[in-house]
């Protein structure tokens, strides 16, 4: 196994001392000849130390050697092979371990030639909080064993819609325990028949527990059992001449039946293993791809979510071109392209399955628009601990689900391509309007600065980055401004520009390069400041002091009445300011970047202001701790540090803080 790049034993890579291409290839061939015939993960690395591609193999020696012994001229894989300088491998015990390691490395390293899916926020769940009268709640985060969780759901709307449904049918409470414990009369939800009123004793604990059990069975897909039990309850109530209660039960049955009818399916026709299904449809067009994931939980279709990977062309080409194993001896080996060879859709689908389900529960059944390699399913099953099956050509209800998901993927991809086309048009319009000397519009890099504070308090500056026709959120930066008079925006702008470009200016002066190092921050083509001549003059002073070109500085000055569309651009190099016009695509792009800088600055300022005023924002992030409870805690313990050092018993002694909430606070602060 070769050393990890982060290991102190790894040999440093110096591009200036790199061996000749022939010597490097000879060394690689010797390394490959020494590889074991074991499962593992390999990384191709270029001369600058950047990882080009991460792959997995059932047979490392056989798979890796295919890159060096086959003729890949004129292909995308050939482009990658021409840039290879060294190889790193890790042997593992099984395909499942290879799958896990490969995708962890892909997420951590973001290689140039792998299909990449961005890590999204965690999926939301429906939470049943443990209590004598359990409550329903929307939840997002790490689950624990103390409460019951149902999901995951594709989006927040699906959770909230399910909660509303359960309120209508089973009348479970949603109020916080502090509200529940202090009610003296039923709330509005009881009046509109969305809650059974357990807070004031209108239902006993046994009756409420029966409703909770019915709700759990409903969420698990056992709706028919619930309906049969409710029918029995209705008949018993009718026999006791309790016709009002029988009517209430009848209404519940009607509500459940209506839901099942809206789902356009017969839940009783599905086995228990079939009630949790994920439907995956892929569409590739215009160099972009969309994977539409629809979730069915408890036999209910919960909606879908679209994912858009990057590096589609490169990653798909490498997956399809594969190795030289005619028997598909490893996880991503495939024979050379043939009439029945897998296309980019299958490569994208398999990349999504591998990356998506490593950190999330995987249902036992997947319905897919394209076939999935059996070794991938076997490795996923081993990792998940359950048998995972994939159905490629479903019938009946599943065919309906798959057609819906495929249509959703097609519409989402068309919308993305239209938006990207519009964004590219805006980029070209701005380049033309400012007469920038750029051969490729995708290389245009814009950095925009904004200052935000509240009457001089908690001053913070933001820097947002636009490059490749899109905002690059991963490159955004915030700067805490100190040592200035509160409210002095000019001094704040001077400080942030000095801090942002001082080191880069030193590198440019020494080397003449606009990059601190390959792949690192480079000097932007355009520096936008939110302001008029005053802010531009300040930026000009900073750039002149650093020896940087002032021609890239542009101020966005608000127009008459501060109306959107009337902004004017002010230049630091003396050019007359220009008004592009409300319908200008170039101005739309400038306004988009300026507004993003303002949003990023103001959210950071608010967080810092809260931290300054309370000693920390940790309490604000705890569900159930509102302004009054937070004030009581801070007053009782003298600040956030005092709250953090308090025991659960001390926290629970504060008025309005239940034992359960005290435990939540203690966990959040430790």
N, C-alpha and C positions, 0 to 999 in steps of 0.2 A: 504494500500500500504506500503510495507516495505521500509526502507531507502535505498537510493542510496549509493553505496560503496564510492563515492567521497564526500558524505555529511558529515559535521562535526558531525551530530547526529548518524551516523552509528557506531555500536559497533565494536571496533577493534577486529581483529582475531589473536589470538596468538596460533600457533600450540602446544606450550608447555602446554597451559592451555585448550586445546580442550577437550570437554566432551567425555565420552565414546560413542562407536557406538550406543549402545542401547538408551542412553539418547538423543543423537543427532537425532536419528530416531523418538523418541517419540516427541521431540520438533517440528520436521518437520511435523509430522502427525497433531499436534495441529494447526500449521500455515496453513496447507492445509485445515483443517476443517473450518477455519475462512475465507477462500478466498471467494470473491463474484462470482456470476454466471454472470460475465461480460466479454466483450472482453478485451484482454490485452496481455502483454508480460511478460515472466518469464525468470529468469536467475538461473541456477544451479551453485553453487560455491563450490570449494573444501576447505580443511582446510588451504591451503596457501593463500587463497583469490583470486585465479585465476578462471576466469569464464570458466566453462566447456562447457556450451551449452546455447544458446539463442533461445527461441521458442515463437511462437504466438499462441493464442487460441481465439476461439469465446466464449468459456466458460472456464474461468481460473480454477475454482474449479474442473470441470470435467476432464479437460485435465491434470492438474498437478497431481491430485490424481492417475492417471493411472500409473505414474512412481513408486509410492510407494506401490500400492495395487496389482500389477501383478508380476508374477514370471519371471524375466528376466535372470535367471541363465544361464551361458554359452553363452551369446550373448554380442555383443558390447554395447548395451544399459545397460546390466547388469554391465559391467565394469565401465561405467560412473556412474550408480546409486551407486555403491559401494564406489565411491570417493566423493559423495555429502556430504557437511557439512552444507550448509545453502541455503536458497532460497530467492530471491528478485523478486517482482512482481510489475508491473505498470498497472493499469486499464486505459483503454482508452474508447472513445465513439463509435468507429466504427472499422470495419475490416481494412479499408484503413489506419487508424491511427496506428493500430497494425502492419500492413505490413511495414509502413514507419519507425516506431520506431524499430521494430525488425531488419531490415536491416541496419539502422544507427548504432545500437549497434553491429551487427556482424562485420561491417567494422571497428568500433572503437576498439573493444575488441579482435577480431580474436579468438573466442573460439575454444578449441581443438576438439570438436565434431560437429562443423558446417561445411558444405561445404562452402569453401571460394573461391571467385573469386578476384584476385588482381585488385585493381584500376588501370586502364590503363590511358594513356594520354588522354586528351580531343580529341574528334573526330574533324577532319578538316572540314571546310566549304568552299564553293565558295562564295566570297563576291563581291557584286556590290556596289561600293563606290558612294555615292550620289554626283552628280556633273552635270554640264550642259552637259558634255559628260562622262557619268559614265564609270569607268574602272573595269575590272575583276581582282580579286586578290585571292590568296590562303590565308586562314585565319584559325588560331587555337587559341581558347581562349573564353572568355565570350562575347556573342553577345550583341549588343545594338539596339535600335530602329532607330538610325540615318541612318543606311545603310540596304541593303537587303542581306539576307543570304539564301543560298540553301544548303541543306544537312540534317543531317550530312553524310559524306562519310566514308567508312570503312578504308581508308588509304590515304596517300598523293598522291599516284600514281593516284587514281581515280579522285581526284580533278584536278590534272595537266592534265590528259588526257581529262577531260571535258573542261577545259580552251582551250586546243589546238583544240578541236572539235568546240567550239564556235568561235574561231579565224578563222577557215576555213570557217564556214558556215555564220556567222553573222559579222565577221570582227570587233569585238569590241577591244578597246585598252586595253593594260595591263601596260603601262608605268606609272611611278610616276608623280604626278602633277607638280613637279619641272621640270621634263624633258618635259612634255607636254607644259608647259607655256613658254619654252624657245626654242622651235623648230623653225627653219626658213625654213626647207625643210623636206619632209617626210623621215622616217627612212626605214631601210631594211625590216621591217615587211610589210610596204605598198608595197614595190617593189615585195615581194613574195605573195602578196594578202592575208595577214593575218590581215590587219588593213585597215580601210577606210580613214585614214589620217585626222581625225578631228583637229589635232594640227595645220595644216596649211590651214584649211578651204576647204578641198577637199570634204567635206560633211557638209550640214547645220545641225543645231541642231534638226530640225524636222525629217529629214531623219535618223539621228543617233538614235533619240528616238524611231523611228519605229523599227529599228534593235534591240534595247534593249528590246522593248516589245515582239518582236518575240523570242528573246533568253529566256526571262522569261517564256513565254508560253511553249517553248520547254523543259525547265528544270522542269516545272510543269506537264509534260506528255501530253500536248495538241498539240502533233506534227501534227495531222491531220488538225487541224485548221490552223497551220502555213503553211502547204503545200498548202491548199486551197487558202489562201491569196496570197501566192507566185505565184501560178498558175494564179490567177486573175491579179497580177502585170505583169507577163510575157506576158499575152495576151494583156493587155493595152499598154505595151511598143511595142509589135509587130504591133499593129494597128497604133501607131504613127510612125512606121517605124524606131524605135530606136532598131535596131536588136542587137547591142552590149550590151545594157542594158538588153534586153530580154535574151541574152545568159548567162549573169552573174546570172540572177535570175534562169534560168534553171539549172545552175551548183549548185546553192544552193539547189534546190529541189533534184537533184541527190545525193548530199552529205547527206542530211537528210534521203533519202530513203535507202542509203547504210548503214547508222547507224542503222536504224530500221531493216534492213535485217540481220545485224550482231548480233542483239539482239535476233534473231530467235523468233519473236513474232509479233502479230498484235496488236499494241497499241490501235487501235480503238475499239477492242473487250472488253476492260476493262473499267469499270465505273470509275468515278473520285475517289471514295473511295478505289478502288483496285490498283491505280497507285503507291501507297506507301505501300510496303510490306516488312516485315522482314522474312527471312527464317532461321529456327533454326533446326540444326541436331545434335544429340548427339551420341557419341560412347564411350563405357566404356570397358576397357580391361586392364589386368595386374595391377589392382589396381589404374589405372589412368583414367582420363576422358577427353574428348574434346568436347566442344560446338562450332560448326562452325556457325557463323552468316553471312549470305549473305544479302545484302541490295538491294532493288529495289526502286528507287526514280524516279518519273515521268515516270514510265513504263520502265526505263532503269536499267538493272542489273549492279551494280557498283562494284561488287567484293565481297570478303568475308574476314573474319578474324577469326582466331582460338583462343579460350580461354581454359586454362587448370587450373581447380580448384585444391585445395588441400583438404586434409581430406575427400577424396571421400568415402572410405569404412565406416568410422565412421559416417559421416553425412548422407549417404544414408541409413545405417542400422537404424539410429534413425528415419528418415523420414518414412521409410517403416514400422517399428515396431509400430509406432504411438500410439495412445491412445485406449480407450475402447469404442469409440462412433461408433456404427454400422451405424448411420445415418450421419457420417462425420460432426459432429456438429461443428468442428472448422477448421481453415485453413489448418493445417497440420496433422489432425487426420486421421488415416486410420486403418482399421481393421487388424487383425493379418494376416501374409502372407498366401495367398491362391493361387490356380492355376492361378486366374485372378488378383492377387494383383499387384500393381505397382512395377516395378523393379527399380534398381539404376539409369537407364537412365532417368526415369520420375522425380526422386528426384533431379538429377543434373539439368535437364531442368528447373524445377520449381524454384530451387535456383538461377539459372542464371537470369530468367525472373524477379524475385523479386528484386535481387540486381542490375541488369543492368539498368532497366528502371526507377528507382527512380530518377536518376539524369540526364536523357536524354529524349528527346521527343520520345514517343512511337507511331508507326504508327497504324492506325485503324485495320490492318489485320496482323496476325502472321500465318505463315505456319510452322508447327512443326512436327518433326519426331515421337513424342510420345504425348499422350493426356495430357492435362493440366487441373488441378482441376478448376471447374467453380468458386468456391469462390475466388481463386487467381485472375482470370480474372476480377471478379466483383470488388475486392478491387483495382486492377490496374486501371480499368476504372474510379472508383470514384476518385482516386488520380490524374489521368491524365486529367480528365474532358471530355473525349471522350469515346465512346463505343469501347472497344477492343475485337476483336474476334480472336479465334485460330482455324485453320483448320488442322486436323490431317491427313486425307487421301485425299489429293487434286488430281485433274485430270488435264489433258492437260498440259498447260504451267507451271502451278505451280508444277505439278509432276516432270517436267524436272528440275525446279529450286531446288526442294527438293532432287532429286537424285544427282544433282551436289553438293549440300551442304553436303549430307551424304558421298559422295565419298571423298570430301575434308576433312571432319572430320576423316575418316578412315585413309587417307594418313598422315594427320598431327599427329594423335596419334601414328601411326606406326613409324614415324620419331622421335617423342619424346621418345618412349620406346627404340628405337635403340640408341639414344644419351645418355639416362640415363644408359642403359646397358654398353655402352662404358665408361661412366664416372665412374661407379661403378668398372669396370675392372681396370681403372687407379688408383682408390683409393686403391684397394686391392694390386695392383702392388707396389705402393709406401710404403704401410705398410710392405710388404714382403722385399722390397729393404732396408728399414731402420730398419728392425727387431723391429717394434713397438709392444708393448704388448697391443693389442686391440681385444676384442672378437667380437665386432660389428663394421665393417668398417664405418657404417653410423655415428658413434659417433666421428670419427676423426675430430678434429678441428685444423685448420691451420690459423695462422695470419702471414701476410707478410707485410714488411715495405720497403718503398722506399723514397728517398730524391730527391726533384726537385727544381731547381732554375735557373735563367738566369744570369750567371756571378756573382753569389752571391746575386742577387736581389730577393726579395720576396720568401725567402726559405720556403718551405712547405714540410711536411712529410705526407705520406699516410699510412693507415693501412687497408688492406682488409682481409676479413674473408671467409674461406672455411669450410663448415660443411654440413653434410647430403648429400654428393656427389654433392654439388652445391655451387656457390658463393652466399654469403648472403649479398646482397647490403644494406639491412636495417641496418647492423651492421658496415658498413664502417665508418672510421673516418679520418678527416684531422686535422693536428696540425700545427699551425703557429709557426715557429721557430724564436725566438728572443734572443738577448743577446749573439750572437756568431759572430765570424769573418765571413764575407761573403764568401761563398764557402767552408767552413770547414764542409765537409760531416760527418766526424767522430764525431764532437761536436754535429751536428744536430741529428745523430743517438743516441748518448748518451741521449740527451734531450728527444727525443720522446719515447724511451724505458722507461726512468725514469718516465715520465708522464703517460705512459700507464699502467705500472705494479706496481707502488709504493703502491697504496691503496690496490690492490689485494694481494700484498706480506704481508702487515700488517694483513689482514684477515687470510691468510694462517698461519702466525706465531702464531696468537692468537687462532684459532679454529682448525687448521689442515685440514680444508676443502679447496678444490680448487675453491669454489664458494663464492662470496661475500655474496650472499643470494640466496635462491631457485629461479631458472629461470633467474638469472642475469648473468653477464659476468663470465666466468670460465677460468682457466688457460689453454691455448691451449696445445695440444699434440706436436705441432711443431711450431717453430717461424722461419720463413724464412726472411733473410735480403738479399737485392740485393747488393751483393758485395763479395769480397774475404776475405783473412785472416785479413786485417785491420779492416773491418766492423765487422767481427766475434769476433775479439779480443775486440773491443769496447763493443759489446753486452755481451760478457762474463764478463767484468768488472762490467757492470751494474747489471747483474743477481747475481754475487757473492756479490755485495754490498747489494742487496735486499734479499739475502738468498734464491734465487730461483735455481731450478735445471738447470744447464747449458747444460745438455744432449739434451734438446729440441731445442737448437739453431743450425741452419743450414744456411750456406751462399751459395748463388748461384753465383759461379764465372764463368765469361765468359771464353770460351775456346780460342784456337789459332785463331787469326784473328777475334775474337768476332763473330764467325759464330754460327747460331742457330743450336742446336743439339750437340754442342761440350762442353756444360756447364759442370762444375764439382761441386760437393757438398762438402763444407768445414764444418767440425764439430768443435764445441767449446770445446768438452771434450777430444780432442787429438786423436781421431780416424783418420786414414789416409783418405784423401779425395778420393772420388770415381767418376768415369765417367760412367754414366748409359748407354750411347750409344744413337745415334740419333733415333733409332727405339723403344726405351724403353717407355712403357706406363707410367711408373712412372715419367720419365723426361718430358713427354708431360704434365702431370698434374702440375709439378713444374713450367714449362715454362708458362703454362696458368695462374697460380696464380701470378707469377712474372710479367707477361705482364699486368695483370689487375691492380696490384699495381702501375706499372709505368704509365698506362693510367690515373688512378685516381689521382695520384700525379701531373702529368703534366697539367691536365685540371684545377685542383685547383690552381696551381701556376700561370697559365696564367690569371685566373680570379683575383687573388690577385694582380698580377703585373699591370693589367689594372686599378684596384682600386687605387693602389698606385700612378700611373702615372696621372690619370685623376681626382682623388678625389672621384671616384665611378664609377661603371659599369652600372648605371641606363640608361644613354644615349645610350649605346651600344645595349641595349635590345629593343629600340624603333624602330619599322619599319619605314623606310624612313629617318632615321638620320644616314648618312654615315660619314666617317672620316672627310670630308671637312666641313659639316654642324656642326659636333660635335666640331671641332676646332674653327669654327666661334662663336659658342655659348659660349664655355669656354673662348675664348679671350674677347668676349663682356661683359660677366657677371663675369669673374674672377674665375670661377670654378663651380662645380656642385651645390654647395649651392646657389650661385648667380643665376644660371639658375632656381633652384627650387623656389626661392623667387620672380622671375620675373612674371609679369602678362602675360596674353595671348597677349595683345596688344604689350608689350615690346618684347615678343618672335617673334611675326609676323614682327617686324621692322627689324629683322636681315636678311641680304641678303640671299635669297634662301629658307627662311622659310615661307611657305604659312600660311594663317589663319587656315586652317584645320589641318596642321601639328603642328602649335603652340598649338592648342587645344589638340591634341594627346599627345604632350610633357607635357603639363600642367597636364593632367589627369594621366599620367604615374608617375609623380614626386610628386603627392599629394594623 
